[in-house]
Amino acid sequence: MEEMIIKYIQSHLNGVKMTEMEESLQQSRLRLGYVASKLLQEGKIKKVENRYYPTSLLLEKEENNETFEYNKKFASV
């Protein structure tokens, strides 16, 4: 389940809402929330406002000096 969530989040560069994950992955909000919370604690994803972002992709893009819309959001986190 963790890998499925990470892959889904990585495929959405502008972040993804929990409701979008519910619909696409066909999993309950409770189950997704539990796994997302664990991934947040482990630093595998980031949450800004109500959207989830992939931290590994963010770091990779920053190393290449590429700027994306969500980089600005993380600057204040």
N, C-alpha and C positions, 0 to 999 in steps of 0.2 A: 504494500500500500504506500509506503514512504516513497519508493522509487517512482511509482505511478504519479504521485502528487508532484514530486520534483520535476519530472519530465513535462508534466502539464504546465507547470508554472514557467519553466524554461522556454516553452513554446509561445509564451505571451510576454513580449518585451515591455509592454505598457502596463504590466501587472494584471492580476486576475482577482476577482471578488469570490468570496466563498459561495455565493449563489451560482456563479458560473461553473465552479468546480462541481457543485452538487448535480447540476443538470448534465454536464458533459461526462463526468465519471460515474454517474448514477450511484452515488453513495450518500448516506445520510449526513446531514450537517454535523450531527453529534460526532460521528466517526471521523469525518474530515477535520473537524475542529480539534479533536484529540491528537490526531497525527500531526496536524499543522502546528499545534502548540509545541509538540516535541521537536519538530524540525526547527522552529524558531529558537528554542532553548539551545539546540545544538549548533545554531548559526548557519544552518543549511539554506534557510530562506529568510527574507526580511519582510516586515509588514509596515507599510506606511499608510496611515489613515485606514481605509478599509480594503486595501489591495495588497496582495502578496507578490513578492519579486524574488527572483533567483539570485542569491548572493554570489555563487560561483561565476555566473555569467557576468555579473556586475564587476567583479574583480578582474576577470579576463579582459573585458572591454576597457577598463581603466588602464590596465597594463599596456594596451595598444594605443592609448591616448585617444580613444574614440569617445565621443560624448553622446549620450542618449537622454531623452526626456526624463527618465527616472533617476539619472545620476544627480540631477539637481535636487530631487526630493530627498535623496539619501545624505546630501551635504549637511542637512540640519539634524539628522538622526544620530 
